[in-house]
């Protein structure tokens, strides 16, 4: 898994609201899987109503036991009848389908019951491929016909963005569609990341673009 660095825990009030990076999961060959909160992110998020993850209530502790077991509960069950459709959508490589760290990173551990996301810090290595849903769509209210699945997109940096100095703007031709999410945007700034490509992978619409998943790949 050369493409995977740390996985960051993101939280927000709800759709259309700012994301706060409140924790980090580290995978170390000698120390194993560890989880801890990020002080600055937590302090900012608490002003918006953030409460710690139920199984990890202590904000100043580094957790080293049952980290993947707890967060892994967010992953789809492998015995589901639609599991292959799930793997295909998220571009899950067959050899990693039982690897909880990889699955959490590549599927973001999304649940409809809370506002946590798990955002991996990727490296621009050969054959890198992952999905990310665009930020900033709520305020855009773009017509549904603005984008179709499979269409190639382009991007440019926005270093003056007050919320994220690594902000990456996503365009279809000259139309600004949205932003690459925090943490996921970092890979574009790393050596070789400027050559990454984008394509629309999944679109949720109801008259307007409500959610757009983008495939990031070489």
C-alpha positions as CSV (number, residue, x, y, z in Angstrom):
1,X,0.0,0.0,0.0
2,X,2.7,2.5,-1.0
3,X,0.0,5.0,-1.9
4,X,-1.3,5.3,1.6
5,X,-0.1,7.5,4.4
6,X,-2.0,8.4,7.5
7,X,-5.8,8.5,7.6
8,X,-7.4,11.6,9.0
9,X,-10.7,11.8,10.9
10,X,-12.9,14.6,9.6
11,X,-16.1,16.0,11.1
12,X,-18.6,18.6,10.2
13,X,-22.0,19.8,11.3
14,X,-23.6,18.6,8.1
15,X,-23.7,19.0,4.3
16,X,-22.5,22.4,3.2
17,X,-20.6,23.1,6.4
18,X,-16.9,23.3,7.0
19,X,-14.9,20.2,7.6
20,X,-12.7,20.0,10.7
21,X,-9.7,17.6,10.8
22,X,-10.1,16.3,14.4
23,X,-8.0,13.1,14.5
24,X,-5.4,10.9,12.8
25,X,-4.9,7.1,12.4
26,X,-1.3,6.1,11.9
27,X,-0.1,2.7,10.6
28,X,3.4,1.8,11.7
29,X,5.1,-1.5,11.1
30,X,6.6,-1.6,14.6
31,X,3.9,0.3,16.6
32,X,0.8,-1.0,14.8
33,X,-2.4,1.0,14.3
34,X,-2.8,4.1,16.6
35,X,-5.4,6.8,16.8
36,X,-5.2,10.2,18.5
37,X,-7.1,13.5,18.3
38,X,-5.6,16.7,16.8
39,X,-5.8,19.4,19.4
40,X,-6.3,22.4,17.1
41,X,-8.9,20.7,15.0
42,X,-10.8,19.5,18.0
43,X,-10.8,23.0,19.6
44,X,-12.1,24.6,16.5
45,X,-14.7,21.8,15.9
46,X,-16.0,22.0,19.5
47,X,-17.2,25.5,18.8
48,X,-19.5,24.0,16.2
49,X,-20.7,21.2,18.5
50,X,-18.2,18.4,18.0
51,X,-18.2,15.5,20.5
52,X,-15.5,12.8,20.4
53,X,-16.0,9.4,18.9
54,X,-18.0,7.3,21.4
55,X,-15.5,4.5,21.7
56,X,-12.6,7.0,22.0
57,X,-13.8,9.6,24.5
58,X,-10.4,10.9,25.9
59,X,-9.1,13.7,23.8
60,X,-5.5,13.6,25.1
61,X,-4.9,9.9,24.8
62,X,-3.3,7.9,22.1
63,X,-5.3,4.7,21.4
64,X,-3.5,1.6,20.3
65,X,-6.0,-1.1,21.0
66,X,-9.0,-2.1,18.8
67,X,-8.6,1.0,16.6
68,X,-9.4,-0.8,13.3
69,X,-11.9,-3.1,15.0
70,X,-13.9,0.0,16.1
71,X,-13.6,2.1,12.9
72,X,-13.9,-1.1,10.8
73,X,-17.5,-1.4,12.0
74,X,-18.3,1.4,9.5
75,X,-17.3,-0.9,6.6
76,X,-19.8,-2.8,4.4
77,X,-20.1,-6.4,5.3
78,X,-18.3,-8.7,2.9
79,X,-21.3,-11.2,2.8
80,X,-23.7,-8.7,1.3
81,X,-25.1,-9.6,-2.0
82,X,-24.1,-6.3,-3.6
83,X,-20.5,-6.4,-2.3
84,X,-18.9,-6.7,-5.7
85,X,-20.8,-3.6,-6.9
86,X,-19.5,-1.8,-3.9
87,X,-15.9,-2.9,-4.6
88,X,-16.3,-1.9,-8.3
89,X,-17.6,1.6,-7.5
90,X,-14.8,2.4,-5.0
91,X,-12.1,0.8,-7.3
92,X,-11.0,-1.6,-4.5
93,X,-8.1,-3.7,-5.6
94,X,-8.9,-7.5,-5.1
95,X,-5.8,-8.1,-3.0
96,X,-6.8,-5.5,-0.4
97,X,-10.5,-6.4,0.0
98,X,-9.8,-7.9,3.5
99,X,-7.5,-5.1,4.6
100,X,-9.5,-2.8,6.9
101,X,-7.0,0.1,6.8
102,X,-7.1,0.1,3.0
103,X,-10.9,-0.2,2.9
104,X,-11.4,2.6,5.5
105,X,-9.1,4.9,3.5
106,X,-10.6,4.2,0.1
107,X,-14.3,4.2,1.1
108,X,-13.9,7.0,3.7
109,X,-16.0,5.0,6.2
110,X,-19.1,7.0,5.2
111,X,-22.3,6.4,7.1
112,X,-25.7,8.2,6.8
113,X,-26.0,8.3,10.6
114,X,-23.2,10.7,11.4
115,X,-20.9,13.3,9.9
116,X,-17.5,11.6,10.2
117,X,-15.3,10.9,7.2
118,X,-11.9,9.2,7.0
119,X,-9.6,10.9,4.6
120,X,-6.4,9.3,3.5
121,X,-3.2,11.2,2.8
122,X,-2.2,9.7,-0.5
123,X,1.1,9.6,-2.4
124,X,1.2,10.0,-6.2
125,X,2.7,6.5,-6.9
126,X,2.3,4.5,-10.1
127,X,-1.3,3.2,-10.6
128,X,-2.7,5.4,-7.8
129,X,-6.5,5.4,-8.1
130,X,-9.1,6.6,-5.5
131,X,-12.4,8.3,-5.3
132,X,-13.3,11.5,-3.5
133,X,-16.6,13.4,-3.4
134,X,-16.3,17.1,-4.2
135,X,-16.7,19.8,-1.6
136,X,-18.5,23.1,-2.2
137,X,-21.3,21.8,-4.3
138,X,-24.1,23.0,-2.0
139,X,-23.4,26.6,-2.6
140,X,-22.9,26.2,-6.3
141,X,-26.4,24.8,-7.1
142,X,-25.3,23.7,-10.6
143,X,-27.9,22.3,-13.0
144,X,-27.9,18.5,-13.2
145,X,-26.9,18.6,-16.9
146,X,-23.7,20.4,-16.0
147,X,-21.8,17.1,-15.6
148,X,-22.1,13.5,-16.8
149,X,-20.4,10.4,-15.6
150,X,-17.1,9.6,-17.3
151,X,-16.4,13.2,-18.3
152,X,-12.8,14.3,-17.7
153,X,-12.2,17.3,-15.5
154,X,-9.3,19.6,-14.9
155,X,-8.0,21.3,-11.8
156,X,-6.0,24.2,-10.6
157,X,-4.6,25.3,-7.2
158,X,-6.0,28.1,-5.1
159,X,-3.2,29.1,-2.7
160,X,-5.1,32.1,-1.4
161,X,-8.0,30.0,-0.1
162,X,-8.5,31.1,3.5
163,X,-9.7,27.7,4.7
164,X,-7.1,25.5,3.0
165,X,-3.8,26.6,1.5
166,X,-3.7,23.4,-0.4
167,X,-7.1,23.9,-2.0
168,X,-7.6,22.3,-5.4
169,X,-10.4,23.7,-7.6
170,X,-12.1,21.3,-10.0
171,X,-13.4,22.4,-13.4
172,X,-15.3,21.1,-16.3
173,X,-13.9,23.2,-19.1
174,X,-14.3,26.8,-17.7
175,X,-17.0,25.9,-15.2
176,X,-16.0,25.6,-11.5
177,X,-17.7,22.5,-10.2
178,X,-16.2,22.3,-6.7
179,X,-13.2,21.5,-4.6
180,X,-11.1,18.4,-3.8
181,X,-11.7,17.7,-0.1
182,X,-9.2,18.6,2.6
183,X,-6.4,16.0,3.0
184,X,-7.3,14.4,-0.4
185,X,-6.0,17.7,-1.9
186,X,-2.5,17.1,-0.6
187,X,-1.6,14.5,-3.2
188,X,-1.9,17.1,-6.0
189,X,0.9,19.1,-4.4
190,X,3.4,16.3,-4.0
191,X,6.1,15.6,-6.5
192,X,4.3,14.2,-9.6
193,X,0.9,15.0,-8.3
194,X,0.4,17.7,-10.9
195,X,0.0,15.0,-13.5
196,X,-3.0,13.3,-11.9
197,X,-6.2,13.1,-13.9
198,X,-9.8,13.5,-12.8
199,X,-13.0,11.9,-14.1
200,X,-16.6,12.1,-12.8
201,X,-17.5,8.7,-11.4
202,X,-20.8,9.0,-9.5
203,X,-23.4,11.8,-9.6
204,X,-26.3,12.3,-7.3
205,X,-28.7,14.8,-8.7
206,X,-32.2,16.2,-8.2
207,X,-32.5,19.1,-10.6
208,X,-29.1,20.2,-9.4
209,X,-25.8,18.5,-8.7
210,X,-26.1,17.3,-5.1
211,X,-23.1,15.0,-4.8
212,X,-20.3,14.3,-7.3
213,X,-17.7,11.5,-6.8
214,X,-14.5,12.1,-8.8
215,X,-12.0,9.4,-9.7
216,X,-8.4,10.5,-9.2
217,X,-5.9,8.5,-11.1
218,X,-2.7,8.5,-13.3
